[in-house]
């Protein structure tokens, strides 16, 4: 008999990690999952206390939708999604879990959605730099 542990860690400042591990006892599974989550930390981009724009992401059978919310509205999202968003430091966001009710898939889909926001933000910054480096002013 083995136990499986899913752990979400974050610094509430834009870094979050997920680890899932198995062991013969619960304590060992949790410790292994924590160390795996620390190795897999990712940095996400925040726009104040929310995300910069809406995103829809799919992971396996899980589909998640995240939308920015006005300041003070809090996290309006279901259980697994809420845990990831709180650990990441997102304070105002609206989310919906579609598809499966599997917690592991929903956690990974939420993290994938947050990583997508990071990637697109980097592309936007790179494009602005490319336009500024052109001699004609980017026209």
C-alpha positions as CSV (number, residue, x, y, z in Angstrom):
1,X,0.0,0.0,0.0
2,X,1.3,3.4,-1.0
3,X,0.2,7.0,-0.4
4,X,0.2,9.8,-2.9
5,X,0.5,13.5,-1.9
6,X,-0.2,16.6,-4.0
7,X,1.4,19.7,-2.7
8,X,1.2,23.3,-3.8
9,X,3.7,25.8,-2.5
10,X,4.2,29.5,-3.2
11,X,5.6,32.7,-1.7
12,X,2.4,34.8,-2.5
13,X,4.6,37.2,-4.5
14,X,4.3,35.5,-7.9
15,X,6.1,32.2,-7.5
16,X,4.3,28.9,-7.3
17,X,5.2,25.2,-7.6
18,X,3.4,21.9,-7.7
19,X,4.7,18.5,-6.6
20,X,3.0,15.1,-6.6
21,X,4.9,12.1,-5.1
22,X,4.2,8.6,-3.7
23,X,5.7,6.9,-0.6
24,X,4.9,4.1,1.8
25,X,3.7,6.5,4.5
26,X,1.9,9.8,4.4
27,X,4.7,11.9,5.9
28,X,7.3,10.7,3.5
29,X,5.0,11.3,0.5
30,X,4.3,14.9,1.7
31,X,8.1,15.6,2.2
32,X,8.9,14.2,-1.2
33,X,6.1,16.3,-2.8
34,X,7.3,19.5,-1.1
35,X,10.9,19.0,-2.3
36,X,9.6,18.3,-5.9
37,X,7.4,21.4,-5.7
38,X,10.4,23.5,-4.7
39,X,12.4,22.2,-7.7
40,X,9.5,23.1,-10.0
41,X,8.8,26.7,-8.9
42,X,7.7,29.0,-11.7
43,X,7.3,32.8,-11.7
44,X,4.0,34.3,-12.9
45,X,3.2,37.8,-14.1
46,X,0.7,39.8,-12.0
47,X,-0.9,43.1,-12.8
48,X,-1.3,44.6,-9.4
49,X,-3.4,42.1,-7.4
50,X,-4.9,40.4,-10.4
51,X,-3.9,38.8,-13.8
52,X,-3.3,41.1,-16.8
53,X,-5.9,39.4,-19.1
54,X,-8.3,36.5,-19.5
55,X,-7.0,33.1,-20.3
56,X,-8.5,29.7,-21.1
57,X,-6.3,26.6,-20.8
58,X,-6.7,22.9,-21.2
59,X,-4.6,20.1,-19.5
60,X,-5.7,16.6,-20.2
61,X,-9.5,16.5,-19.6
62,X,-9.4,19.6,-17.3
63,X,-10.3,23.0,-18.7
64,X,-9.9,26.2,-16.7
65,X,-10.9,29.8,-17.4
66,X,-9.3,32.7,-15.5
67,X,-10.5,36.3,-15.8
68,X,-9.1,39.5,-14.1
69,X,-11.4,41.0,-11.4
70,X,-11.6,44.5,-9.9
71,X,-9.6,45.1,-6.7
72,X,-11.3,43.9,-3.5
73,X,-13.4,41.2,-5.2
74,X,-11.2,38.4,-3.9
75,X,-10.6,34.9,-5.5
76,X,-13.9,33.7,-7.0
77,X,-12.8,30.1,-8.0
78,X,-13.3,26.5,-7.0
79,X,-11.2,24.5,-4.5
80,X,-8.1,23.3,-6.4
81,X,-7.9,26.5,-8.5
82,X,-8.2,28.6,-5.4
83,X,-5.3,26.9,-3.7
84,X,-3.0,27.6,-6.6
85,X,-4.0,31.2,-7.0
86,X,-3.6,31.9,-3.3
87,X,-0.2,30.4,-3.2
88,X,0.8,32.4,-6.3
89,X,-0.3,35.7,-4.7
90,X,-3.2,36.5,-7.0
91,X,-5.8,38.3,-4.8
92,X,-8.5,39.3,-7.3
93,X,-9.5,36.9,-10.0
94,X,-12.5,35.1,-11.2
95,X,-12.1,31.4,-12.3
96,X,-14.1,28.5,-13.6
97,X,-13.3,24.8,-13.7
98,X,-14.7,23.1,-16.7
99,X,-14.4,19.4,-17.8
100,X,-13.2,17.0,-15.1
101,X,-13.4,17.1,-11.4
102,X,-10.0,15.5,-10.9
103,X,-8.1,17.8,-8.5
104,X,-4.6,16.9,-9.9
105,X,-5.6,17.8,-13.5
106,X,-7.3,21.0,-12.4
107,X,-4.2,22.1,-10.4
108,X,-1.9,21.4,-13.4
109,X,-4.3,23.2,-15.8
110,X,-4.4,26.3,-13.5
111,X,-0.6,26.4,-13.3
112,X,-0.4,26.0,-17.1
113,X,-2.8,28.9,-17.5
114,X,-0.7,31.1,-15.2
115,X,2.5,30.1,-17.1
116,X,0.8,31.1,-20.4
117,X,0.3,34.6,-19.0
118,X,4.0,34.8,-18.2
119,X,5.0,33.6,-21.7
120,X,2.7,36.1,-23.5
121,X,3.9,39.0,-21.3
122,X,7.5,38.2,-22.2
123,X,6.7,38.2,-25.9
124,X,5.0,41.6,-25.6
125,X,8.0,43.1,-23.9
126,X,10.3,41.6,-26.6
127,X,8.2,43.1,-29.4
128,X,8.2,46.5,-27.8
129,X,12.0,46.3,-27.6
130,X,12.2,45.2,-31.3
131,X,10.1,48.2,-32.4
132,X,12.3,50.6,-30.4
133,X,15.5,49.2,-31.9
134,X,14.3,49.9,-35.5
135,X,15.7,53.1,-37.0
136,X,12.3,54.3,-38.3
137,X,10.7,54.2,-34.9
138,X,8.9,50.9,-35.5
139,X,6.6,52.0,-38.3
